[in-house]
Amino acid sequence: MTNLQPLALADNIAFCNALVSMRPKSTSSDLPTSYDVKLHVHNEFVKHINQLELDITVSLEVRHSKVASYSPLI
C-alpha cells in the first residue's frame, strides 16, 4: 500500500489556510489540488525515466564502441 499523506495535504483545509496565510493575496484557484500534485509528480517521474533510459542507452553504446575498437597490443 502506498502512502498518500503528502497528496492528502493538497486538499486539507488547514494546509490551504497555512499557504494562504503565507501569501495573503492568494485565492483558492492559486493553490494546487491533489490532482495537480499527482499530475506534476507523474510528469516529473516520466521525464526522469525517459532521461534514465537515454543515459543507459548512450552508456551502452559507448561501452560497445570501446569494446569493438579495442585492439590489444601483442
N, CA, C and O atoms as a Maestro MAE file, in Angstrom:
{
 s_m_m2io_version
 :::
 2.0.0
}

f_m_ct {
 s_m_title
 :::
 protein
 m_atom[296] {
  # First column is atom index #
  i_m_mmod_type
  r_m_x_coord
  r_m_y_coord
  r_m_z_coord
  i_m_residue_number
  s_m_chain_name
  s_m_pdb_residue_name
  s_m_pdb_atom_name
  i_m_atomic_number
  :::
  1 25 0.851 -1.174 0.000 1 A "MET " " N  " 7
  2 3 0.000 0.000 0.000 1 A "MET " " CA " 6
  3 2 0.902 1.245 0.000 1 A "MET " " C  " 6
  4 15 1.894 1.309 0.726 1 A "MET " " O  " 8
  5 25 0.540 2.211 -0.816 2 A "THR " " N  " 7
  6 3 1.341 3.431 -0.905 2 A "THR " " CA " 6
  7 2 0.899 4.432 0.142 2 A "THR " " C  " 6
  8 15 -0.234 4.388 0.623 2 A "THR " " O  " 8
  9 25 1.785 5.316 0.484 3 A "ASN " " N  " 7
  10 3 1.499 6.348 1.473 3 A "ASN " " CA " 6
  11 2 1.096 7.617 0.732 3 A "ASN " " C  " 6
  12 15 1.936 8.244 0.086 3 A "ASN " " O  " 8
  13 25 -0.171 8.006 0.815 4 A "LEU " " N  " 7
  14 3 -0.687 9.152 0.077 4 A "LEU " " CA " 6
  15 2 -0.834 10.392 0.949 4 A "LEU " " C  " 6
  16 15 -1.528 11.332 0.560 4 A "LEU " " O  " 8
  17 25 -0.199 10.418 2.115 5 A "GLN " " N  " 7
  18 3 -0.353 11.557 3.010 5 A "GLN " " CA " 6
  19 2 0.066 12.884 2.372 5 A "GLN " " C  " 6
  20 15 -0.644 13.876 2.539 5 A "GLN " " O  " 8
  21 25 1.190 12.945 1.649 6 A "PRO " " N  " 7
  22 3 1.535 14.239 1.038 6 A "PRO " " CA " 6
  23 2 0.485 14.725 0.054 6 A "PRO " " C  " 6
  24 15 0.231 15.926 -0.036 6 A "PRO " " O  " 8
  25 25 -0.130 13.809 -0.686 7 A "LEU " " N  " 7
  26 3 -1.164 14.214 -1.631 7 A "LEU " " CA " 6
  27 2 -2.428 14.655 -0.910 7 A "LEU " " C  " 6
  28 15 -3.154 15.513 -1.412 7 A "LEU " " O  " 8
  29 25 -2.701 14.088 0.247 8 A "ALA " " N  " 7
  30 3 -3.877 14.482 1.014 8 A "ALA " " CA " 6
  31 2 -3.751 15.912 1.516 8 A "ALA " " C  " 6
  32 15 -4.762 16.580 1.737 8 A "ALA " " O  " 8
  33 25 -2.526 16.392 1.698 9 A "LEU " " N  " 7
  34 3 -2.323 17.761 2.168 9 A "LEU " " CA " 6
  35 2 -2.887 18.792 1.202 9 A "LEU " " C  " 6
  36 15 -3.354 19.850 1.624 9 A "LEU " " O  " 8
  37 25 -2.846 18.492 -0.081 10 A "ALA " " N  " 7
  38 3 -3.305 19.469 -1.068 10 A "ALA " " CA " 6
  39 2 -4.781 19.796 -0.889 10 A "ALA " " C  " 6
  40 15 -5.208 20.902 -1.218 10 A "ALA " " O  " 8
  41 25 -5.567 18.856 -0.373 11 A "ASP " " N  " 7
  42 3 -6.996 19.088 -0.171 11 A "ASP " " CA " 6
  43 2 -7.342 19.389 1.290 11 A "ASP " " C  " 6
  44 15 -8.514 19.558 1.624 11 A "ASP " " O  " 8
  45 25 -6.334 19.457 2.161 12 A "ASN " " N  " 7
  46 3 -6.564 19.711 3.578 12 A "ASN " " CA " 6
  47 2 -6.790 21.206 3.800 12 A "ASN " " C  " 6
  48 15 -5.975 22.033 3.391 12 A "ASN " " O  " 8
  49 25 -7.898 21.540 4.448 13 A "ILE " " N  " 7
  50 3 -8.256 22.948 4.650 13 A "ILE " " CA " 6
  51 2 -7.214 23.677 5.494 13 A "ILE " " C  " 6
  52 15 -6.874 24.821 5.195 13 A "ILE " " O  " 8
  53 25 -6.708 23.041 6.531 14 A "ALA " " N  " 7
  54 3 -5.714 23.689 7.391 14 A "ALA " " CA " 6
  55 2 -4.431 23.982 6.608 14 A "ALA " " C  " 6
  56 15 -3.820 25.037 6.779 14 A "ALA " " O  " 8
  57 25 -4.035 23.053 5.762 15 A "PHE " " N  " 7
  58 3 -2.836 23.260 4.937 15 A "PHE " " CA " 6
  59 2 -3.052 24.419 3.965 15 A "PHE " " C  " 6
  60 15 -2.177 25.269 3.798 15 A "PHE " " O  " 8
  61 25 -4.220 24.448 3.328 16 A "CYS " " N  " 7
  62 3 -4.540 25.550 2.406 16 A "CYS " " CA " 6
  63 2 -4.548 26.883 3.147 16 A "CYS " " C  " 6
  64 15 -4.062 27.889 2.629 16 A "CYS " " O  " 8
  65 25 -5.103 26.890 4.365 17 A "ASN " " N  " 7
  66 3 -5.113 28.124 5.162 17 A "ASN " " CA " 6
  67 2 -3.690 28.571 5.492 17 A "ASN " " C  " 6
  68 15 -3.396 29.766 5.485 17 A "ASN " " O  " 8
  69 25 -2.810 27.616 5.782 18 A "ALA " " N  " 7
  70 3 -1.417 27.956 6.084 18 A "ALA " " CA " 6
  71 2 -0.742 28.568 4.856 18 A "ALA " " C  " 6
  72 15 0.025 29.523 4.974 18 A "ALA " " O  " 8
  73 25 -1.032 28.011 3.678 19 A "LEU " " N  " 7
  74 3 -0.456 28.569 2.454 19 A "LEU " " CA " 6
  75 2 -0.969 29.982 2.197 19 A "LEU " " C  " 6
  76 15 -0.211 30.869 1.805 19 A "LEU " " O  " 8
  77 25 -2.261 30.176 2.423 20 A "VAL " " N  " 7
  78 3 -2.860 31.499 2.207 20 A "VAL " " CA " 6
  79 2 -2.293 32.502 3.202 20 A "VAL " " C  " 6
  80 15 -2.070 33.663 2.859 20 A "VAL " " O  " 8
  81 25 -2.058 32.054 4.444 21 A "SER " " N  " 7
  82 3 -1.512 32.986 5.432 21 A "SER " " CA " 6
  83 2 -0.095 33.430 5.057 21 A "SER " " C  " 6
  84 15 0.328 34.529 5.416 21 A "SER " " O  " 8
  85 25 0.635 32.576 4.337 22 A "MET " " N  " 7
  86 3 1.972 32.955 3.883 22 A "MET " " CA " 6
  87 2 1.896 33.920 2.697 22 A "MET " " C  " 6
  88 15 2.770 34.765 2.507 22 A "MET " " O  " 8
  89 25 0.841 33.775 1.915 23 A "ARG " " N  " 7
  90 3 0.632 34.662 0.757 23 A "ARG " " CA " 6
  91 2 -0.818 35.144 0.800 23 A "ARG " " C  " 6
  92 15 -1.674 34.563 0.134 23 A "ARG " " O  " 8
  93 25 -1.101 36.170 1.550 24 A "PRO " " N  " 7
  94 3 -2.471 36.616 1.797 24 A "PRO " " CA " 6
  95 2 -3.285 36.948 0.544 24 A "PRO " " C  " 6
  96 15 -4.512 36.850 0.571 24 A "PRO " " O  " 8
  97 25 -2.640 37.330 -0.527 25 A "LYS " " N  " 7
  98 3 -3.391 37.685 -1.740 25 A "LYS " " CA " 6
  99 2 -3.729 36.472 -2.598 25 A "LYS " " C  " 6
  100 15 -4.306 36.615 -3.676 25 A "LYS " " O  " 8
  101 25 -3.375 35.281 -2.126 26 A "SER " " N  " 7
  102 3 -3.674 34.056 -2.867 26 A "SER " " CA " 6
  103 2 -5.168 33.770 -2.834 26 A "SER " " C  " 6
  104 15 -5.866 34.089 -1.872 26 A "SER " " O  " 8
  105 25 -5.633 33.163 -3.909 27 A "THR " " N  " 7
  106 3 -7.021 32.696 -3.951 27 A "THR " " CA " 6
  107 2 -6.992 31.177 -4.011 27 A "THR " " C  " 6
  108 15 -5.937 30.577 -4.218 27 A "THR " " O  " 8
  109 25 -8.135 30.567 -3.832 28 A "SER " " N  " 7
  110 3 -8.167 29.098 -3.836 28 A "SER " " CA " 6
  111 2 -7.749 28.548 -5.194 28 A "SER " " C  " 6
  112 15 -7.237 27.431 -5.273 28 A "SER " " O  " 8
  113 25 -7.958 29.308 -6.254 29 A "SER " " N  " 7
  114 3 -7.541 28.822 -7.575 29 A "SER " " CA " 6
  115 2 -6.018 28.838 -7.732 29 A "SER " " C  " 6
  116 15 -5.481 28.170 -8.617 29 A "SER " " O  " 8
  117 25 -5.319 29.595 -6.881 30 A "ASP " " N  " 7
  118 3 -3.853 29.625 -6.917 30 A "ASP " " CA " 6
  119 2 -3.238 28.396 -6.252 30 A "ASP " " C  " 6
  120 15 -2.082 28.063 -6.512 30 A "ASP " " O  " 8
  121 25 -3.996 27.730 -5.405 31 A "LEU " " N  " 7
  122 3 -3.472 26.600 -4.644 31 A "LEU " " CA " 6
  123 2 -3.620 25.304 -5.440 31 A "LEU " " C  " 6
  124 15 -4.612 25.117 -6.145 31 A "LEU " " O  " 8
  125 25 -2.641 24.414 -5.330 32 A "PRO " " N  " 7
  126 3 -2.721 23.157 -6.077 32 A "PRO " " CA " 6
  127 2 -3.749 22.209 -5.465 32 A "PRO " " C  " 6
  128 15 -3.919 22.153 -4.247 32 A "PRO " " O  " 8
  129 25 -4.420 21.478 -6.324 33 A "THR " " N  " 7
  130 3 -5.323 20.420 -5.863 33 A "THR " " CA " 6
  131 2 -4.522 19.124 -5.800 33 A "THR " " C  " 6
  132 15 -3.393 19.065 -6.287 33 A "THR " " O  " 8
  133 25 -5.096 18.103 -5.210 34 A "SER " " N  " 7
  134 3 -4.383 16.817 -5.159 34 A "SER " " CA " 6
  135 2 -4.161 16.293 -6.578 34 A "SER " " C  " 6
  136 15 -3.157 15.631 -6.844 34 A "SER " " O  " 8
  137 25 -5.092 16.585 -7.488 35 A "TYR " " N  " 7
  138 3 -4.921 16.162 -8.883 35 A "TYR " " CA " 6
  139 2 -3.708 16.864 -9.504 35 A "TYR " " C  " 6
  140 15 -2.907 16.235 -10.195 35 A "TYR " " O  " 8
  141 25 -3.580 18.172 -9.253 36 A "ASP " " N  " 7
  142 3 -2.433 18.923 -9.777 36 A "ASP " " CA " 6
  143 2 -1.117 18.344 -9.258 36 A "ASP " " C  " 6
  144 15 -0.150 18.206 -10.008 36 A "ASP " " O  " 8
  145 25 -1.092 18.011 -7.981 37 A "VAL " " N  " 7
  146 3 0.121 17.446 -7.373 37 A "VAL " " CA " 6
  147 2 0.427 16.086 -7.983 37 A "VAL " " C  " 6
  148 15 1.573 15.809 -8.337 37 A "VAL " " O  " 8
  149 25 -0.589 15.232 -8.109 38 A "LYS " " N  " 7
  150 3 -0.386 13.906 -8.708 38 A "LYS " " CA " 6
  151 2 0.111 14.027 -10.140 38 A "LYS " " C  " 6
  152 15 1.013 13.298 -10.552 38 A "LYS " " O  " 8
  153 25 -0.476 14.946 -10.896 39 A "LEU " " N  " 7
  154 3 -0.080 15.132 -12.287 39 A "LEU " " CA " 6
  155 2 1.362 15.615 -12.385 39 A "LEU " " C  " 6
  156 15 2.121 15.142 -13.230 39 A "LEU " " O  " 8
  157 25 1.739 16.549 -11.531 40 A "HIS " " N  " 7
  158 3 3.120 17.048 -11.523 40 A "HIS " " CA " 6
  159 2 4.102 15.932 -11.180 40 A "HIS " " C  " 6
  160 15 5.120 15.773 -11.854 40 A "HIS " " O  " 8
  161 25 3.807 15.165 -10.145 41 A "VAL " " N  " 7
  162 3 4.692 14.061 -9.744 41 A "VAL " " CA " 6
  163 2 4.804 13.046 -10.877 41 A "VAL " " C  " 6
  164 15 5.897 12.568 -11.180 41 A "VAL " " O  " 8
  165 25 3.679 12.718 -11.500 42 A "HIS " " N  " 7
  166 3 3.678 11.759 -12.608 42 A "HIS " " CA " 6
  167 2 4.535 12.265 -13.770 42 A "HIS " " C  " 6
  168 15 5.362 11.526 -14.304 42 A "HIS " " O  " 8
  169 25 4.336 13.519 -14.157 43 A "ASN " " N  " 7
  170 3 5.090 14.082 -15.284 43 A "ASN " " CA " 6
  171 2 6.589 14.144 -14.997 43 A "ASN " " C  " 6
  172 15 7.403 13.856 -15.874 43 A "ASN " " O  " 8
  173 25 6.950 14.516 -13.778 44 A "GLU " " N  " 7
  174 3 8.368 14.551 -13.413 44 A "GLU " " CA " 6
  175 2 8.969 13.152 -13.423 44 A "GLU " " C  " 6
  176 15 10.116 12.974 -13.834 44 A "GLU " " O  " 8
  177 25 8.211 12.162 -12.976 45 A "PHE " " N  " 7
  178 3 8.686 10.777 -12.979 45 A "PHE " " CA " 6
  179 2 8.901 10.298 -14.412 45 A "PHE " " C  " 6
  180 15 9.914 9.666 -14.711 45 A "PHE " " O  " 8
  181 25 7.954 10.595 -15.293 46 A "VAL " " N  " 7
  182 3 8.082 10.188 -16.695 46 A "VAL " " CA " 6
  183 2 9.312 10.840 -17.324 46 A "VAL " " C  " 6
  184 15 10.054 10.179 -18.050 46 A "VAL " " O  " 8
  185 25 9.539 12.138 -17.054 47 A "LYS " " N  " 7
  186 3 10.735 12.803 -17.578 47 A "LYS " " CA " 6
  187 2 12.003 12.148 -17.048 47 A "LYS " " C  " 6
  188 15 12.964 11.953 -17.791 47 A "LYS " " O  " 8
  189 25 12.003 11.810 -15.763 48 A "HIS " " N  " 7
  190 3 13.176 11.172 -15.152 48 A "HIS " " CA " 6
  191 2 13.446 9.806 -15.790 48 A "HIS " " C  " 6
  192 15 14.589 9.490 -16.120 48 A "HIS " " O  " 8
  193 25 12.409 9.009 -15.960 49 A "ILE " " N  " 7
  194 3 12.574 7.666 -16.550 49 A "ILE " " CA " 6
  195 2 13.052 7.779 -17.998 49 A "ILE " " C  " 6
  196 15 13.915 7.011 -18.422 49 A "ILE " " O  " 8
  197 25 12.508 8.717 -18.751 50 A "ASN " " N  " 7
  198 3 12.951 8.897 -20.137 50 A "ASN " " CA " 6
  199 2 14.418 9.305 -20.194 50 A "ASN " " C  " 6
  200 15 15.164 8.805 -21.036 50 A "ASN " " O  " 8
  201 25 14.840 10.200 -19.314 51 A "GLN " " N  " 7
  202 3 16.248 10.611 -19.276 51 A "GLN " " CA " 6
  203 2 17.135 9.442 -18.848 51 A "GLN " " C  " 6
  204 15 18.224 9.255 -19.390 51 A "GLN " " O  " 8
  205 25 16.672 8.666 -17.885 52 A "LEU " " N  " 7
  206 3 17.428 7.498 -17.429 52 A "LEU " " CA " 6
  207 2 17.595 6.499 -18.563 52 A "LEU " " C  " 6
  208 15 18.681 5.950 -18.756 52 A "LEU " " O  " 8
  209 25 16.532 6.261 -19.311 53 A "GLU " " N  " 7
  210 3 16.603 5.348 -20.446 53 A "GLU " " CA " 6
  211 2 17.607 5.854 -21.485 53 A "GLU " " C  " 6
  212 15 18.391 5.075 -22.027 53 A "GLU " " O  " 8
  213 25 17.578 7.145 -21.753 54 A "LEU " " N  " 7
  214 3 18.523 7.735 -22.702 54 A "LEU " " CA " 6
  215 2 19.957 7.600 -22.197 54 A "LEU " " C  " 6
  216 15 20.852 7.252 -22.968 54 A "LEU " " O  " 8
  217 25 20.186 7.870 -20.913 55 A "ASP " " N  " 7
  218 3 21.527 7.751 -20.335 55 A "ASP " " CA " 6
  219 2 22.043 6.321 -20.411 55 A "ASP " " C  " 6
  220 15 23.213 6.092 -20.718 55 A "ASP " " O  " 8
  221 25 21.179 5.371 -20.135 56 A "ILE " " N  " 7
  222 3 21.588 3.957 -20.191 56 A "ILE " " CA " 6
  223 2 21.911 3.566 -21.623 56 A "ILE " " C  " 6
  224 15 22.898 2.873 -21.870 56 A "ILE " " O  " 8
  225 25 21.086 4.003 -22.568 57 A "THR " " N  " 7
  226 3 21.314 3.674 -23.977 57 A "THR " " CA " 6
  227 2 22.643 4.250 -24.451 57 A "THR " " C  " 6
  228 15 23.420 3.553 -25.104 57 A "THR " " O  " 8
  229 25 22.910 5.501 -24.134 58 A "VAL " " N  " 7
  230 3 24.167 6.135 -24.529 58 A "VAL " " CA " 6
  231 2 25.338 5.419 -23.873 58 A "VAL " " C  " 6
  232 15 26.357 5.179 -24.519 58 A "VAL " " O  " 8
  233 25 25.203 5.076 -22.600 59 A "SER " " N  " 7
  234 3 26.271 4.387 -21.880 59 A "SER " " CA " 6
  235 2 26.576 3.036 -22.527 59 A "SER " " C  " 6
  236 15 27.740 2.666 -22.678 59 A "SER " " O  " 8
  237 25 25.540 2.308 -22.906 60 A "LEU " " N  " 7
  238 3 25.749 1.006 -23.541 60 A "LEU " " CA " 6
  239 2 26.381 1.165 -24.921 60 A "LEU " " C  " 6
  240 15 27.223 0.357 -25.315 60 A "LEU " " O  " 8
  241 25 25.980 2.203 -25.659 61 A "GLU " " N  " 7
  242 3 26.569 2.435 -26.978 61 A "GLU " " CA " 6
  243 2 28.038 2.794 -26.855 61 A "GLU " " C  " 6
  244 15 28.859 2.322 -27.642 61 A "GLU " " O  " 8
  245 25 28.378 3.615 -25.888 62 A "VAL " " N  " 7
  246 3 29.779 3.999 -25.678 62 A "VAL " " CA " 6
  247 2 30.584 2.778 -25.274 62 A "VAL " " C  " 6
  248 15 31.681 2.559 -25.787 62 A "VAL " " O  " 8
  249 25 30.059 1.994 -24.373 63 A "ARG " " N  " 7
  250 3 30.773 0.786 -23.922 63 A "ARG " " CA " 6
  251 2 30.961 -0.177 -25.086 63 A "ARG " " C  " 6
  252 15 32.035 -0.756 -25.248 63 A "ARG " " O  " 8
  253 25 29.917 -0.349 -25.898 64 A "HIS " " N  " 7
  254 3 30.001 -1.264 -27.038 64 A "HIS " " CA " 6
  255 2 31.036 -0.769 -28.050 64 A "HIS " " C  " 6
  256 15 31.789 -1.571 -28.602 64 A "HIS " " O  " 8
  257 25 31.082 0.545 -28.299 65 A "SER " " N  " 7
  258 3 32.054 1.069 -29.267 65 A "SER " " CA " 6
  259 2 33.481 0.916 -28.740 65 A "SER " " C  " 6
  260 15 34.404 0.680 -29.520 65 A "SER " " O  " 8
  261 25 33.672 1.049 -27.423 66 A "LYS " " N  " 7
  262 3 35.019 0.869 -26.857 66 A "LYS " " CA " 6
  263 2 35.468 -0.590 -26.986 66 A "LYS " " C  " 6
  264 15 36.630 -0.859 -27.290 66 A "LYS " " O  " 8
  265 25 34.550 -1.524 -26.755 67 A "VAL " " N  " 7
  266 3 34.891 -2.946 -26.868 67 A "VAL " " CA " 6
  267 2 35.174 -3.291 -28.314 67 A "VAL " " C  " 6
  268 15 36.109 -4.039 -28.600 67 A "VAL " " O  " 8
  269 25 34.373 -2.754 -29.241 68 A "ALA " " N  " 7
  270 3 34.560 -3.069 -30.660 68 A "ALA " " CA " 6
  271 2 35.869 -2.494 -31.199 68 A "ALA " " C  " 6
  272 15 36.476 -3.082 -32.093 68 A "ALA " " O  " 8
  273 25 36.307 -1.359 -30.671 69 A "SER " " N  " 7
  274 3 37.527 -0.739 -31.182 69 A "SER " " CA " 6
  275 2 38.765 -1.154 -30.386 69 A "SER " " C  " 6
  276 15 39.861 -0.670 -30.668 69 A "SER " " O  " 8
  277 25 38.618 -2.019 -29.420 70 A "TYR " " N  " 7
  278 3 39.740 -2.443 -28.577 70 A "TYR " " CA " 6
  279 2 40.661 -3.358 -29.387 70 A "TYR " " C  " 6
  280 15 40.220 -4.351 -29.966 70 A "TYR " " O  " 8
  281 25 41.919 -3.011 -29.415 71 A "SER " " N  " 7
  282 3 42.897 -3.883 -30.086 71 A "SER " " CA " 6
  283 2 44.084 -4.068 -29.140 71 A "SER " " C  " 6
  284 15 44.882 -3.149 -28.951 71 A "SER " " O  " 8
  285 25 44.195 -5.238 -28.559 72 A "PRO " " N  " 7
  286 3 45.295 -5.476 -27.605 72 A "PRO " " CA " 6
  287 2 46.663 -5.450 -28.299 72 A "PRO " " C  " 6
  288 15 46.799 -5.875 -29.446 72 A "PRO " " O  " 8
  289 25 47.646 -4.955 -27.598 73 A "LEU " " N  " 7
  290 3 49.000 -4.938 -28.128 73 A "LEU " " CA " 6
  291 2 49.603 -6.322 -27.954 73 A "LEU " " C  " 6
  292 15 49.561 -6.913 -26.875 73 A "LEU " " O  " 8
  293 25 50.161 -6.817 -29.036 74 A "ILE " " N  " 7
  294 3 50.741 -8.165 -28.978 74 A "ILE " " CA " 6
  295 2 52.239 -8.082 -29.062 74 A "ILE " " C  " 6
  296 15 52.917 -9.109 -29.030 74 A "ILE " " O  " 8
  :::
 }
 m_bond[295] {
  # First column is bond index #
  i_m_from
  i_m_to
  i_m_order
  :::
  1 1 2 1
  2 2 3 1
  3 3 4 2
  4 3 5 1
  5 5 6 1
  6 6 7 1
  7 7 8 2
  8 7 9 1
  9 9 10 1
  10 10 11 1
  11 11 12 2
  12 11 13 1
  13 13 14 1
  14 14 15 1
  15 15 16 2
  16 15 17 1
  17 17 18 1
  18 18 19 1
  19 19 20 2
  20 19 21 1
  21 21 22 1
  22 22 23 1
  23 23 24 2
  24 23 25 1
  25 25 26 1
  26 26 27 1
  27 27 28 2
  28 27 29 1
  29 29 30 1
  30 30 31 1
  31 31 32 2
  32 31 33 1
  33 33 34 1
  34 34 35 1
  35 35 36 2
  36 35 37 1
  37 37 38 1
  38 38 39 1
  39 39 40 2
  40 39 41 1
  41 41 42 1
  42 42 43 1
  43 43 44 2
  44 43 45 1
  45 45 46 1
  46 46 47 1
  47 47 48 2
  48 47 49 1
  49 49 50 1
  50 50 51 1
  51 51 52 2
  52 51 53 1
  53 53 54 1
  54 54 55 1
  55 55 56 2
  56 55 57 1
  57 57 58 1
  58 58 59 1
  59 59 60 2
  60 59 61 1
  61 61 62 1
  62 62 63 1
  63 63 64 2
  64 63 65 1
  65 65 66 1
  66 66 67 1
  67 67 68 2
  68 67 69 1
  69 69 70 1
  70 70 71 1
  71 71 72 2
  72 71 73 1
  73 73 74 1
  74 74 75 1
  75 75 76 2
  76 75 77 1
  77 77 78 1
  78 78 79 1
  79 79 80 2
  80 79 81 1
  81 81 82 1
  82 82 83 1
  83 83 84 2
  84 83 85 1
  85 85 86 1
  86 86 87 1
  87 87 88 2
  88 87 89 1
  89 89 90 1
  90 90 91 1
  91 91 92 2
  92 91 93 1
  93 93 94 1
  94 94 95 1
  95 95 96 2
  96 95 97 1
  97 97 98 1
  98 98 99 1
  99 99 100 2
  100 99 101 1
  101 101 102 1
  102 102 103 1
  103 103 104 2
  104 103 105 1
  105 105 106 1
  106 106 107 1
  107 107 108 2
  108 107 109 1
  109 109 110 1
  110 110 111 1
  111 111 112 2
  112 111 113 1
  113 113 114 1
  114 114 115 1
  115 115 116 2
  116 115 117 1
  117 117 118 1
  118 118 119 1
  119 119 120 2
  120 119 121 1
  121 121 122 1
  122 122 123 1
  123 123 124 2
  124 123 125 1
  125 125 126 1
  126 126 127 1
  127 127 128 2
  128 127 129 1
  129 129 130 1
  130 130 131 1
  131 131 132 2
  132 131 133 1
  133 133 134 1
  134 134 135 1
  135 135 136 2
  136 135 137 1
  137 137 138 1
  138 138 139 1
  139 139 140 2
  140 139 141 1
  141 141 142 1
  142 142 143 1
  143 143 144 2
  144 143 145 1
  145 145 146 1
  146 146 147 1
  147 147 148 2
  148 147 149 1
  149 149 150 1
  150 150 151 1
  151 151 152 2
  152 151 153 1
  153 153 154 1
  154 154 155 1
  155 155 156 2
  156 155 157 1
  157 157 158 1
  158 158 159 1
  159 159 160 2
  160 159 161 1
  161 161 162 1
  162 162 163 1
  163 163 164 2
  164 163 165 1
  165 165 166 1
  166 166 167 1
  167 167 168 2
  168 167 169 1
  169 169 170 1
  170 170 171 1
  171 171 172 2
  172 171 173 1
  173 173 174 1
  174 174 175 1
  175 175 176 2
  176 175 177 1
  177 177 178 1
  178 178 179 1
  179 179 180 2
  180 179 181 1
  181 181 182 1
  182 182 183 1
  183 183 184 2
  184 183 185 1
  185 185 186 1
  186 186 187 1
  187 187 188 2
  188 187 189 1
  189 189 190 1
  190 190 191 1
  191 191 192 2
  192 191 193 1
  193 193 194 1
  194 194 195 1
  195 195 196 2
  196 195 197 1
  197 197 198 1
  198 198 199 1
  199 199 200 2
  200 199 201 1
  201 201 202 1
  202 202 203 1
  203 203 204 2
  204 203 205 1
  205 205 206 1
  206 206 207 1
  207 207 208 2
  208 207 209 1
  209 209 210 1
  210 210 211 1
  211 211 212 2
  212 211 213 1
  213 213 214 1
  214 214 215 1
  215 215 216 2
  216 215 217 1
  217 217 218 1
  218 218 219 1
  219 219 220 2
  220 219 221 1
  221 221 222 1
  222 222 223 1
  223 223 224 2
  224 223 225 1
  225 225 226 1
  226 226 227 1
  227 227 228 2
  228 227 229 1
  229 229 230 1
  230 230 231 1
  231 231 232 2
  232 231 233 1
  233 233 234 1
  234 234 235 1
  235 235 236 2
  236 235 237 1
  237 237 238 1
  238 238 239 1
  239 239 240 2
  240 239 241 1
  241 241 242 1
  242 242 243 1
  243 243 244 2
  244 243 245 1
  245 245 246 1
  246 246 247 1
  247 247 248 2
  248 247 249 1
  249 249 250 1
  250 250 251 1
  251 251 252 2
  252 251 253 1
  253 253 254 1
  254 254 255 1
  255 255 256 2
  256 255 257 1
  257 257 258 1
  258 258 259 1
  259 259 260 2
  260 259 261 1
  261 261 262 1
  262 262 263 1
  263 263 264 2
  264 263 265 1
  265 265 266 1
  266 266 267 1
  267 267 268 2
  268 267 269 1
  269 269 270 1
  270 270 271 1
  271 271 272 2
  272 271 273 1
  273 273 274 1
  274 274 275 1
  275 275 276 2
  276 275 277 1
  277 277 278 1
  278 278 279 1
  279 279 280 2
  280 279 281 1
  281 281 282 1
  282 282 283 1
  283 283 284 2
  284 283 285 1
  285 285 286 1
  286 286 287 1
  287 287 288 2
  288 287 289 1
  289 289 290 1
  290 290 291 1
  291 291 292 2
  292 291 293 1
  293 293 294 1
  294 294 295 1
  295 295 296 2
  :::
 }
}
